Amino acid sequence: MSKRVLIKPIISEKSEMLTEKVNQYSFIVDKKATKKDIKKAIEEMYEIKVNSVNTLIMPSKNRNRNTKRGLVKGNISAYKKAVITVPDGEVIDFFGEV
């Protein structure tokens, strides 16, 4: 179940700052997933306690890029993002032993 709810973690400068300062982790999740589903999937997959789950739907964006053949138009699809808050002392290790 957790594989279908959680798509992938978001690893960016902003999400790393949230992790260091307020112990929050960001994930891209299935659009139909509820907060209860997300909380259960995180607790099951990473074996940690979750304090809270905040969700938001990121809108789609139009993108243009220049190539040898001219301007190519496209878009980035909309997705649902979840910000997970865990208690102090709990850590999610995305990279394992790299």
C-alpha positions in Angstrom: 0.0 0.0 0.0 2.7 2.5 0.9 4.3 2.0 -2.5 1.1 3.2 -4.2 0.6 6.2 -1.9 4.2 7.5 -1.7 5.7 8.2 -5.1 9.1 9.7 -4.2 10.7 12.0 -1.6 11.5 15.6 -2.6 15.2 16.4 -2.2 15.8 20.1 -2.8 17.5 23.0 -0.9 14.2 24.1 0.6 13.2 20.6 1.8 16.7 20.1 3.3 16.3 23.4 5.2 12.9 22.3 6.5 14.5 19.0 7.6 17.3 20.7 9.5 15.2 23.4 11.2 11.8 22.0 12.0 12.2 18.2 11.3 9.8 18.2 8.3 10.2 15.9 5.2 8.5 16.4 1.8 7.1 13.7 -0.5 5.3 13.6 -3.8 2.2 11.4 -3.2 -0.7 10.0 -5.1 -3.4 12.7 -5.9 -6.2 10.6 -4.4 -4.3 9.8 -1.1 -5.8 11.3 2.1 -3.8 12.6 5.1 -4.6 9.4 7.0 -3.4 7.2 4.1 -0.1 9.2 3.9 0.5 9.0 7.7 -0.1 5.2 7.7 2.2 4.7 4.7 5.0 6.7 6.2 4.8 5.0 9.6 4.7 1.6 7.8 7.5 2.2 5.4 10.0 4.1 7.6 8.9 2.8 11.0 8.7 6.2 12.7 6.0 8.1 14.4 4.4 11.0 12.5 3.2 14.1 14.3 1.3 15.8 11.4 0.7 15.7 7.7 0.1 18.8 5.6 -0.8 18.4 1.9 -1.0 20.8 -1.1 -1.6 20.4 -4.8 1.1 22.0 -6.9 -0.4 23.4 -10.1 0.9 22.5 -13.6 3.3 24.9 -15.3 4.0 25.7 -18.9 7.6 25.5 -20.0 9.4 26.6 -23.2 12.9 25.8 -24.3 15.0 26.7 -27.3 16.5 24.0 -29.4 18.2 23.8 -32.8 14.8 23.3 -34.4 13.2 26.3 -32.6 11.0 26.8 -29.6 9.6 23.6 -28.0 6.5 24.1 -25.8 5.6 21.7 -23.0 4.2 21.6 -19.5 5.0 20.1 -16.1 2.0 18.1 -14.7 0.3 19.0 -11.5 1.1 16.8 -8.5 0.2 16.5 -4.8 2.9 17.2 -2.2 2.9 16.2 1.5 5.0 17.7 4.2 5.5 15.3 7.1 6.4 16.5 10.6 8.2 14.0 12.8 9.1 14.3 16.5 12.6 15.5 17.6 15.1 12.7 17.5 13.4 10.8 14.6 15.2 10.8 11.3 14.2 9.4 7.8 17.3 8.2 6.0 16.7 8.4 2.2 20.1 7.5 1.1 21.0 4.6 3.3 24.8 3.8 3.2 25.9 5.8 0.2 
